[in-house]
């Protein structure tokens, strides 16, 4: 993963470098060196895939909860 790929992927997930550092418990100074003096680690793309899937599942669970509440309210 190149630096541009990494930044683009973060952007698509509405994350910035600071948030990614907090999520991964990696110092911001280390993250900011990705693609420059440090390569982007091989685990990062899979981590971001899992982050995306988790967010999708959270959104789906919220939708189900809202629909369930509406159905219970209407009955």
N, C-alpha and C positions, 0 to 999 in steps of 0.2 A: 504494500500500500504506500503510495507516494504521499508527500505532505499535502498536495492539492486534493488527492482522493480523501485523505483523512479529514481535512477541513470541510470539504463538500459533504461528506457523510455526517459530520457533526451538525452542519447547518441543516441538512435534511431532517435531522432528528430534533431540531431546535435546541441544540446544546452548544455551549461555547467551551473554550479550553478550561476555564475555571470550573465549570460544572462537571466536565469530564474528569478533571483532577479530583474533585470531591467524590464523585461516584466510585472511582477506582482506588481512592486513598493513595494516590501517587502525587508527590509534590508538583506543583504547577511548574516549577523551574525545569523539572525533568520532561514534563509533557510539552513544554514550549520548545524543547530541543528536538522533538520528533521531526524527522525528515531533514534536519539540518546536520547537527553533529551526532545525533543518535537516529538510527533507523526506526520507523514505526514498528513496534513489536508485532510479531506474527499473530498474537492472540487478539489484537485490537479489532480486526474486522468481525471475528466471531462474537466478541463481547458486544459490539454495536448491533449485530444481528439479534442477539438475545435481548438487548435493551429494547430494540424496536418491537420485538414480539411480545415482550412483557407489557409494554405500553398499549399495544393493540388489545391484549387480553384484558387489561385494566379498563379500557374504554368499553369493550364488549360486556364485561361484568356490570359496569355502571349502566349501560343501556338496558340490560336484562333487569336490573334492579328497578330502574325507572318504569319499565313496562309492567313489571309485576306490581308495583305500587299503584299504577294507574288501573290495572285490571282489578285489584282488590278494592280500590276506591269506587269503581263503577259497579261492583257487584253488591 
